[in-house]
Amino acid sequence: MDVIKTARELGKAIQQDERFIRFAKAKLANDNDSDLQNAIGNFNVKRMELEQAASAEQKDEEKVKALNEELRTIYGEIMSSGPMVEYNSAKALLDQMMNEVNIVISKSLDGEDPDTLTIESGCTGSCSTCGGCH
């Protein structure tokens, strides 16, 4: 059995899975949403302004506070926009699937039978088996 060939087949199966397709569509929608992209650009500009203001030799606390509030507002608008909500939802489902795939691979490397091993859901408290916090 050629492991790399099997890995390529897994890659193809992932790309055909509804969770991947949903994520890819959401990512494309975000990339093509000019309002969202402008908001992200504005966020990045404000973040740089905040970093400069916070590291200035004579820091203006009021300016830092105002920029921080602007940054939080922009971030909130970005994260609550329809396309970003869909993107994050789709990404969470894809991440969950990939975490399960990684569990199967990891447990197989530990000698467990891939056909009978169990896939725990939720946080185990061990970051070594985690695909990331959500």
OpenMM code with the backbone's topology and positions (N, CA, C; nanometers):
from openmm import Vec3, app, unit

residues = "MET ASP VAL ILE LYS THR ALA ARG GLU LEU GLY LYS ALA ILE GLN GLN ASP GLU ARG PHE ILE ARG PHE ALA LYS ALA LYS LEU ALA ASN ASP ASN ASP SER ASP LEU GLN ASN ALA ILE GLY ASN PHE ASN VAL LYS ARG MET GLU LEU GLU GLN ALA ALA SER ALA GLU GLN LYS ASP GLU GLU LYS VAL LYS ALA LEU ASN GLU GLU LEU ARG THR ILE TYR GLY GLU ILE MET SER SER GLY PRO MET VAL GLU TYR ASN SER ALA LYS ALA LEU LEU ASP GLN MET MET ASN GLU VAL ASN ILE VAL ILE SER LYS SER LEU ASP GLY GLU ASP PRO ASP THR LEU THR ILE GLU SER GLY CYS THR GLY SER CYS SER THR CYS GLY GLY CYS HIS".split()
positions = [
    Vec3(0.0860, -0.1192, 0.0000),
    Vec3(0.0000, 0.0000, 0.0000),
    Vec3(0.0894, 0.1238, 0.0000),
    Vec3(0.0610, 0.2132, -0.0885),
    Vec3(0.1353, 0.3380, -0.0986),
    Vec3(0.0685, 0.4425, -0.0095),
    Vec3(0.1362, 0.4798, 0.0984),
    Vec3(0.0792, 0.5726, 0.1964),
    Vec3(0.0537, 0.7098, 0.1350),
    Vec3(0.1444, 0.7579, 0.0531),
    Vec3(0.1270, 0.8900, -0.0082),
    Vec3(0.0073, 0.8890, -0.1029),
    Vec3(-0.0085, 0.7810, -0.1780),
    Vec3(-0.1250, 0.7699, -0.2665),
    Vec3(-0.2534, 0.7736, -0.1836),
    Vec3(-0.2541, 0.7035, -0.0716),
    Vec3(-0.3710, 0.7026, 0.0163),
    Vec3(-0.3953, 0.8411, 0.0748),
    Vec3(-0.2881, 0.9112, 0.1100),
    Vec3(-0.3019, 1.0479, 0.1623),
    Vec3(-0.3611, 1.1402, 0.0558),
    Vec3(-0.3203, 1.1213, -0.0678),
    Vec3(-0.3773, 1.2014, -0.1772),
    Vec3(-0.5267, 1.1720, -0.1932),
    Vec3(-0.5638, 1.0450, -0.1790),
    Vec3(-0.7056, 1.0077, -0.1859),
    Vec3(-0.7828, 1.0718, -0.0709),
    Vec3(-0.7220, 1.0757, 0.0472),
    Vec3(-0.7848, 1.1429, 0.1612),
    Vec3(-0.8032, 1.2909, 0.1298),
    Vec3(-0.7022, 1.3522, 0.0711),
    Vec3(-0.7130, 1.4932, 0.0325),
    Vec3(-0.8279, 1.5166, -0.0638),
    Vec3(-0.8437, 1.4274, -0.1602),
    Vec3(-0.9549, 1.4389, -0.2552),
    Vec3(-1.0889, 1.4224, -0.1843),
    Vec3(-1.0957, 1.3262, -0.0918),
    Vec3(-1.2203, 1.3030, -0.0180),
    Vec3(-1.2561, 1.4245, 0.0668),
    Vec3(-1.1558, 1.4858, 0.1274),
    Vec3(-1.1797, 1.6066, 0.2074),
    Vec3(-1.2359, 1.7169, 0.1187),
    Vec3(-1.1772, 1.7347, 0.0006),
    Vec3(-1.2232, 1.8399, -0.0902),
    Vec3(-1.3645, 1.8157, -0.1430),
    Vec3(-1.4114, 1.6930, -0.1368),
    Vec3(-1.5472, 1.6615, -0.1818),
    Vec3(-1.6478, 1.6630, -0.0672),
    Vec3(-1.5996, 1.6735, 0.0557),
    Vec3(-1.6868, 1.6731, 0.1724),
    Vec3(-1.7650, 1.8040, 0.1794),
    Vec3(-1.8910, 1.7953, 0.2210),
    Vec3(-1.9775, 1.9142, 0.2272),
    Vec3(-1.9216, 2.0215, 0.3203),
    Vec3(-1.8491, 1.9816, 0.4254),
    Vec3(-1.7919, 2.0812, 0.5173),
    Vec3(-1.6818, 2.1611, 0.4503),
    Vec3(-1.5991, 2.0935, 0.3708),
    Vec3(-1.4951, 2.1647, 0.2971),
    Vec3(-1.5568, 2.2559, 0.1916),
    Vec3(-1.6550, 2.2041, 0.1196),
    Vec3(-1.7199, 2.2833, 0.0143),
    Vec3(-1.7848, 2.4079, 0.0736),
    Vec3(-1.8526, 2.3908, 0.1865),
    Vec3(-1.9153, 2.5061, 0.2534),
    Vec3(-1.8093, 2.6081, 0.2946),
    Vec3(-1.6983, 2.5596, 0.3514),
    Vec3(-1.5905, 2.6490, 0.3931),
    Vec3(-1.5311, 2.7227, 0.2731),
    Vec3(-1.5051, 2.6505, 0.1649),
    Vec3(-1.4456, 2.7124, 0.0455),
    Vec3(-1.5377, 2.8201, -0.0112),
    Vec3(-1.6679, 2.7928, -0.0132),
    Vec3(-1.7640, 2.8929, -0.0620),
    Vec3(-1.7664, 3.0149, 0.0296),
    Vec3(-1.7631, 2.9914, 0.1606),
    Vec3(-1.7654, 3.1029, 0.2562),
    Vec3(-1.6384, 3.1867, 0.2438),
    Vec3(-1.5253, 3.1205, 0.2255),
    Vec3(-1.3982, 3.1925, 0.2094),
    Vec3(-1.4017, 3.2783, 0.0834),
    Vec3(-1.4500, 3.2210, -0.0248),
    Vec3(-1.4602, 3.2947, -0.1506),
    Vec3(-1.5561, 3.4129, -0.1367),
    Vec3(-1.6681, 3.3908, -0.0681),
    Vec3(-1.7642, 3.4999, -0.0464),
    Vec3(-1.6994, 3.6129, 0.0329),
    Vec3(-1.6212, 3.5784, 0.1358),
    Vec3(-1.5507, 3.6809, 0.2135),
    Vec3(-1.4507, 3.7562, 0.1267),
    Vec3(-1.3752, 3.6808, 0.0484),
    Vec3(-1.2741, 3.7428, -0.0377),
    Vec3(-1.3366, 3.8382, -0.1390),
    Vec3(-1.4583, 3.8078, -0.1825),
    Vec3(-1.5251, 3.8891, -0.2843),
    Vec3(-1.6176, 3.9962, -0.2272),
    Vec3(-1.6298, 4.0033, -0.0959),
    Vec3(-1.7170, 4.1022, -0.0318),
    Vec3(-1.6370, 4.2308, -0.0094),
    Vec3(-1.6595, 4.3304, -0.0947),
    Vec3(-1.5790, 4.4531, -0.0878),
    Vec3(-1.6007, 4.5281, 0.0432),
    Vec3(-1.7225, 4.5284, 0.0957),
    Vec3(-1.7468, 4.5957, 0.2239),
    Vec3(-1.6671, 4.5291, 0.3356),
    Vec3(-1.6684, 4.3968, 0.3371),
    Vec3(-1.5937, 4.3234, 0.4394),
    Vec3(-1.4438, 4.3466, 0.4234),
    Vec3(-1.3946, 4.3421, 0.3008),
    Vec3(-1.2518, 4.3632, 0.2774),
    Vec3(-1.2097, 4.5046, 0.3161),
    Vec3(-1.2948, 4.6030, 0.2892),
    Vec3(-1.2650, 4.7402, 0.3315),
    Vec3(-1.2613, 4.7508, 0.4834),
    Vec3(-1.3540, 4.6837, 0.5506),
    Vec3(-1.3561, 4.6858, 0.6971),
    Vec3(-1.2306, 4.6196, 0.7535),
    Vec3(-1.1872, 4.5101, 0.6928),
    Vec3(-1.0649, 4.4426, 0.7374),
    Vec3(-0.9444, 4.5334, 0.7145),
    Vec3(-0.9401, 4.6006, 0.5999),
    Vec3(-0.8317, 4.6955, 0.5731),
    Vec3(-0.8315, 4.8086, 0.6739),
    Vec3(-0.9496, 4.8615, 0.7043),
    Vec3(-0.9626, 4.9680, 0.8039),
    Vec3(-0.9170, 4.9186, 0.9414),
    Vec3(-0.9539, 4.7954, 0.9752),
    Vec3(-0.9116, 4.7356, 1.1018),
    Vec3(-0.7590, 4.7300, 1.1095),
    Vec3(-0.6956, 4.6855, 1.0023),
    Vec3(-0.5495, 4.6743, 1.0014),
    Vec3(-0.4819, 4.8103, 1.0149),
    Vec3(-0.5380, 4.9119, 0.9495),
    Vec3(-0.4834, 5.0477, 0.9616),
    Vec3(-0.4964, 5.0966, 1.1055),
    Vec3(-0.6138, 5.0777, 1.1646),
    Vec3(-0.6358, 5.1213, 1.3036),
    Vec3(-0.5456, 5.0450, 1.3998),
    Vec3(-0.5228, 4.9165, 1.3717),
    Vec3(-0.4350, 4.8361, 1.4573),
    Vec3(-0.2929, 4.8911, 1.4536),
    Vec3(-0.2461, 4.9291, 1.3343),
    Vec3(-0.1123, 4.9876, 1.3229),
    Vec3(-0.1058, 5.1225, 1.3939),
    Vec3(-0.2114, 5.2027, 1.3784),
    Vec3(-0.2166, 5.3316, 1.4481),
    Vec3(-0.2120, 5.3102, 1.5992),
    Vec3(-0.2853, 5.2114, 1.6469),
    Vec3(-0.2863, 5.1815, 1.7902),
    Vec3(-0.1486, 5.1369, 1.8377),
    Vec3(-0.0837, 5.0502, 1.7615),
    Vec3(0.0503, 5.0040, 1.7977),
    Vec3(0.1484, 5.1207, 1.8047),
    Vec3(0.1391, 5.2121, 1.7069),
    Vec3(0.2276, 5.3285, 1.7073),
    Vec3(0.1982, 5.4185, 1.8265),
    Vec3(0.0705, 5.4420, 1.8528),
    Vec3(0.0327, 5.5292, 1.9645),
    Vec3(0.0725, 5.4676, 2.0979),
    Vec3(0.0585, 5.3368, 2.1098),
    Vec3(0.0903, 5.2693, 2.2358),
    Vec3(0.2400, 5.2628, 2.2614),
    Vec3(0.3194, 5.2641, 2.1549),
    Vec3(0.4641, 5.2547, 2.1729),
    Vec3(0.5342, 5.3897, 2.1591),
    Vec3(0.4569, 5.4965, 2.1455),
    Vec3(0.5158, 5.6304, 2.1328),
    Vec3(0.5924, 5.6658, 2.2596),
    Vec3(0.6977, 5.7431, 2.2409),
    Vec3(0.7792, 5.7839, 2.3552),
    Vec3(0.6958, 5.8596, 2.4578),
    Vec3(0.6134, 5.9497, 2.4093),
    Vec3(0.5221, 6.0223, 2.4988),
    Vec3(0.3803, 5.9781, 2.4643),
    Vec3(0.3416, 5.8681, 2.5262),
    Vec3(0.2137, 5.8057, 2.4948),
    Vec3(0.0969, 5.8925, 2.5401),
    Vec3(0.0029, 5.9128, 2.4487),
    Vec3(-0.1208, 5.9847, 2.4776),
    Vec3(-0.2264, 5.8795, 2.5132),
    Vec3(-0.2513, 5.8634, 2.6425),
    Vec3(-0.3424, 5.7591, 2.6902),
    Vec3(-0.4829, 5.7741, 2.6328),
    Vec3(-0.5285, 5.8968, 2.6159),
    Vec3(-0.6628, 5.9186, 2.5604),
    Vec3(-0.6696, 5.8724, 2.4146),
    Vec3(-0.5639, 5.9013, 2.3390),
    Vec3(-0.5596, 5.8582, 2.1996),
    Vec3(-0.5559, 5.7057, 2.1914),
    Vec3(-0.4757, 5.6446, 2.2773),
    Vec3(-0.4670, 5.4986, 2.2800),
    Vec3(-0.6032, 5.4388, 2.3134),
    Vec3(-0.6690, 5.4962, 2.4121),
    Vec3(-0.8007, 5.4472, 2.4531),
    Vec3(-0.9016, 5.4620, 2.3387),
    Vec3(-0.9015, 5.5769, 2.2721),
    Vec3(-0.9945, 5.6015, 2.1614),
    Vec3(-0.9683, 5.5055, 2.0451),
    Vec3(-0.8411, 5.4860, 2.0112),
    Vec3(-0.8069, 5.3940, 1.9028),
    Vec3(-0.8461, 5.2508, 1.9382),
    Vec3(-0.8255, 5.2149, 2.0633),
    Vec3(-0.8626, 5.0809, 2.1079),
    Vec3(-1.0133, 5.0593, 2.0953),
    Vec3(-1.0902, 5.1598, 2.1311),
    Vec3(-1.2363, 5.1499, 2.1185),
    Vec3(-1.2779, 5.1406, 1.9717),
    Vec3(-1.2136, 5.2204, 1.8862),
    Vec3(-1.2428, 5.2133, 1.7424),
    Vec3(-1.2121, 5.0739, 1.6885),
    Vec3(-1.0984, 5.0210, 1.7317),
    Vec3(-1.0563, 4.8889, 1.6872),
    Vec3(-1.1569, 4.7828, 1.7300),
    Vec3(-1.2024, 4.7904, 1.8535),
    Vec3(-1.3021, 4.6944, 1.9031),
    Vec3(-1.4333, 4.7057, 1.8254),
    Vec3(-1.4732, 4.8268, 1.7950),
    Vec3(-1.5974, 4.8480, 1.7201),
    Vec3(-1.5868, 4.7880, 1.5804),
    Vec3(-1.4762, 4.8169, 1.5129),
    Vec3(-1.4562, 4.7638, 1.3777),
    Vec3(-1.4515, 4.6113, 1.3816),
    Vec3(-1.3807, 4.5574, 1.4796),
    Vec3(-1.3704, 4.4116, 1.4932),
    Vec3(-1.5091, 4.3502, 1.5133),
    Vec3(-1.5880, 4.4115, 1.5990),
    Vec3(-1.7236, 4.3627, 1.6233),
    Vec3(-1.8082, 4.3641, 1.4975),
    Vec3(-1.7951, 4.4709, 1.4188),
    Vec3(-1.8698, 4.4809, 1.2933),
    Vec3(-1.8262, 4.3726, 1.1946),
    Vec3(-1.6964, 4.3494, 1.1882),
    Vec3(-1.6441, 4.2464, 1.0981),
    Vec3(-1.6968, 4.1092, 1.1394),
    Vec3(-1.6825, 4.0776, 1.2665),
    Vec3(-1.7179, 3.9442, 1.3138),
    Vec3(-1.8679, 3.9181, 1.3125),
    Vec3(-1.9484, 4.0230, 1.3163),
    Vec3(-2.0936, 4.0037, 1.3160),
    Vec3(-2.1546, 4.0153, 1.1764),
    Vec3(-2.0719, 4.0443, 1.0768),
    Vec3(-2.1247, 4.0526, 0.9401),
    Vec3(-2.1656, 3.9132, 0.8935),
    Vec3(-2.2692, 3.9075, 0.8127),
    Vec3(-2.3205, 3.7795, 0.7645),
    Vec3(-2.2152, 3.6893, 0.7030),
    Vec3(-2.1341, 3.7415, 0.6107),
    Vec3(-2.0328, 3.6557, 0.5492),
    Vec3(-1.9306, 3.6016, 0.6501),
    Vec3(-1.8926, 3.6829, 0.7482),
    Vec3(-1.7938, 3.6370, 0.8455),
    Vec3(-1.8548, 3.5356, 0.9424),
    Vec3(-1.9815, 3.5540, 0.9776),
    Vec3(-2.0496, 3.4564, 1.0637),
    Vec3(-2.0544, 3.3208, 0.9927),
    Vec3(-2.0902, 3.3222, 0.8653),
    Vec3(-2.0952, 3.1978, 0.7875),
    Vec3(-1.9562, 3.1370, 0.7760),
    Vec3(-1.8551, 3.2196, 0.7503),
    Vec3(-1.7173, 3.1708, 0.7396),
    Vec3(-1.6742, 3.1022, 0.8690),
    Vec3(-1.6970, 3.1672, 0.9824),
    Vec3(-1.6550, 3.1101, 1.1103),
    Vec3(-1.7307, 2.9822, 1.1429),
    Vec3(-1.8574, 2.9778, 1.1084),
    Vec3(-1.9366, 2.8569, 1.1303),
    Vec3(-1.8845, 2.7422, 1.0436),
    Vec3(-1.8608, 2.7710, 0.9165),
    Vec3(-1.8088, 2.6695, 0.8248),
    Vec3(-1.6696, 2.6247, 0.8666),
    Vec3(-1.5874, 2.7181, 0.9107),
    Vec3(-1.4512, 2.6847, 0.9542),
    Vec3(-1.4536, 2.5961, 1.0774),
    Vec3(-1.5440, 2.6228, 1.1704),
    Vec3(-1.5539, 2.5411, 1.2916),
    Vec3(-1.5896, 2.3964, 1.2561),
    Vec3(-1.6815, 2.3780, 1.1618),
    Vec3(-1.7187, 2.2426, 1.1202),
    Vec3(-1.6029, 2.1725, 1.0492),
    Vec3(-1.5315, 2.2454, 0.9645),
    Vec3(-1.4161, 2.1881, 0.8957),
    Vec3(-1.3061, 2.1542, 0.9960),
    Vec3(-1.2813, 2.2436, 1.0909),
    Vec3(-1.1802, 2.2176, 1.1941),
    Vec3(-1.2159, 2.0939, 1.2759),
    Vec3(-1.3444, 2.0777, 1.3069),
    Vec3(-1.3884, 1.9606, 1.3826),
    Vec3(-1.3616, 1.8327, 1.3030),
    Vec3(-1.3943, 1.8354, 1.1740),
    Vec3(-1.3690, 1.7196, 1.0892),
    Vec3(-1.2199, 1.6879, 1.0849),
    Vec3(-1.1375, 1.7911, 1.0657),
    Vec3(-0.9934, 1.7692, 1.0570),
    Vec3(-0.9362, 1.7204, 1.1896),
    Vec3(-0.9922, 1.7669, 1.3004),
    Vec3(-0.9499, 1.7177, 1.4307),
    Vec3(-0.9798, 1.5682, 1.4418),
    Vec3(-1.0971, 1.5268, 1.3942),
    Vec3(-1.1329, 1.3853, 1.3976),
    Vec3(-1.0408, 1.3031, 1.3080),
    Vec3(-1.0066, 1.3550, 1.1909),
    Vec3(-0.9122, 1.2870, 1.1018),
    Vec3(-0.7773, 1.2722, 1.1720),
    Vec3(-0.7319, 1.3797, 1.2364),
    Vec3(-0.6037, 1.3748, 1.3074),
    Vec3(-0.6067, 1.2757, 1.4229),
    Vec3(-0.7210, 1.2641, 1.4906),
    Vec3(-0.7333, 1.1664, 1.5993),
    Vec3(-0.7180, 1.0248, 1.5442),
    Vec3(-0.7835, 0.9962, 1.4316),
    Vec3(-0.7716, 0.8636, 1.3710),
    Vec3(-0.6255, 0.8349, 1.3360),
    Vec3(-0.5583, 0.9308, 1.2755),
    Vec3(-0.4179, 0.9111, 1.2378),
    Vec3(-0.3310, 0.8941, 1.3618),
    Vec3(-0.3483, 0.9810, 1.4608),
    Vec3(-0.2664, 0.9742, 1.5825),
    Vec3(-0.2864, 0.8428, 1.6565),
    Vec3(-0.4119, 0.8022, 1.6716),
    Vec3(-0.4383, 0.6768, 1.7428),
    Vec3(-0.3881, 0.5569, 1.6632),
    Vec3(-0.3938, 0.5660, 1.5318),
    Vec3(-0.3393, 0.4588, 1.4488),
    Vec3(-0.1885, 0.4487, 1.4684),
    Vec3(-0.1224, 0.5634, 1.4793),
    Vec3(0.0222, 0.5638, 1.5042),
    Vec3(0.0560, 0.5075, 1.6416),
    Vec3(-0.0406, 0.5156, 1.7336),
    Vec3(-0.0218, 0.4581, 1.8670),
    Vec3(-0.0550, 0.3092, 1.8696),
    Vec3(-0.0930, 0.2530, 1.7547),
    Vec3(-0.1186, 0.1106, 1.7453),
    Vec3(-0.2643, 0.0696, 1.7547),
    Vec3(-0.3547, 0.1656, 1.7687),
    Vec3(-0.4967, 0.1302, 1.7763),
    Vec3(-0.5490, 0.0918, 1.6383),
    Vec3(-0.6531, 0.0103, 1.6384),
    Vec3(-0.7162, -0.0337, 1.5141),
    Vec3(-0.7983, 0.0815, 1.4568),
    Vec3(-0.7636, 0.1301, 1.3370),
    Vec3(-0.8363, 0.2434, 1.2785),
    Vec3(-0.9860, 0.2172, 1.2602),
    Vec3(-1.0239, 0.0903, 1.2444),
    Vec3(-1.1651, 0.0581, 1.2231),
    Vec3(-1.2472, 0.0585, 1.3512),
    Vec3(-1.1815, 0.0439, 1.4658),
    Vec3(-1.2578, 0.0327, 1.5908),
    Vec3(-1.2266, 0.1416, 1.6922),
    Vec3(-1.1288, 0.2252, 1.6651),
    Vec3(-1.0941, 0.3283, 1.7633),
    Vec3(-1.2075, 0.4274, 1.7807),
    Vec3(-1.2125, 0.4887, 1.8980),
    Vec3(-1.3178, 0.5867, 1.9251),
    Vec3(-1.2622, 0.7270, 1.9054),
    Vec3(-1.3504, 0.8129, 1.8599),
    Vec3(-1.3142, 0.9534, 1.8408),
    Vec3(-1.3907, 1.0324, 1.9449),
    Vec3(-1.3176, 1.0823, 2.0442),
    Vec3(-1.3819, 1.1630, 2.1471),
    Vec3(-1.4170, 1.2983, 2.0883),
    Vec3(-1.5272, 1.3530, 2.1353),
    Vec3(-1.5625, 1.4884, 2.0934),
    Vec3(-1.5490, 1.5801, 2.2126),
    Vec3(-1.5232, 1.7048, 2.1843),
    Vec3(-1.5079, 1.8016, 2.2918),
    Vec3(-1.3644, 1.8095, 2.3389),
    Vec3(-1.3420, 1.8970, 2.4317),
    Vec3(-1.2077, 1.9214, 2.4829),
    Vec3(-1.1710, 1.8159, 2.5861),
    Vec3(-1.0536, 1.7550, 2.5661),
    Vec3(-1.0043, 1.6565, 2.6614),
    Vec3(-0.9182, 1.7208, 2.7686),
    Vec3(-0.8837, 1.8467, 2.7493),
    Vec3(-0.7947, 1.9135, 2.8431),
    Vec3(-0.6486, 1.8971, 2.8058),
    Vec3(-0.6208, 1.8119, 2.7087),
    Vec3(-0.4841, 1.7892, 2.6649),
    Vec3(-0.4622, 1.8595, 2.5319),
    Vec3(-0.3802, 1.9611, 2.5337),
    Vec3(-0.3559, 2.0379, 2.4117),
    Vec3(-0.2795, 1.9563, 2.3072),
    Vec3(-0.2157, 1.8465, 2.3487),
    Vec3(-0.1384, 1.7675, 2.2538),
    Vec3(-0.2266, 1.6941, 2.1535),
    Vec3(-0.3551, 1.6765, 2.1856),
    Vec3(-0.4452, 1.6067, 2.0943),
    Vec3(-0.5464, 1.7005, 2.0318),
    Vec3(-0.5226, 1.8294, 2.0434),
    Vec3(-0.6240, 1.9274, 2.0057),
    Vec3(-0.5933, 1.9914, 1.8711),
    Vec3(-0.7010, 2.0189, 1.7970),
    Vec3(-0.6879, 2.0904, 1.6706),
    Vec3(-0.6981, 2.2403, 1.6886),
    Vec3(-0.7119, 2.2851, 1.8118),
    Vec3(-0.7222, 2.4281, 1.8399),
    Vec3(-0.8496, 2.4618, 1.9137),
    Vec3(-0.8418, 2.5637, 1.9954),
    Vec3(-0.9589, 2.6075, 2.0717),
    Vec3(-1.0533, 2.6846, 1.9813),
    Vec3(-1.1827, 2.6706, 2.0085),
    Vec3(-1.2836, 2.7393, 1.9272),
    Vec3(-1.3744, 2.8158, 2.0189),
] * unit.nanometer
topology = app.Topology()
chain = topology.addChain("A")
for resn in residues:
    res = topology.addResidue(resn, chain)
    for name in ("N", "CA", "C"):
        topology.addAtom(name, app.Element.getBySymbol(name[0]), res)
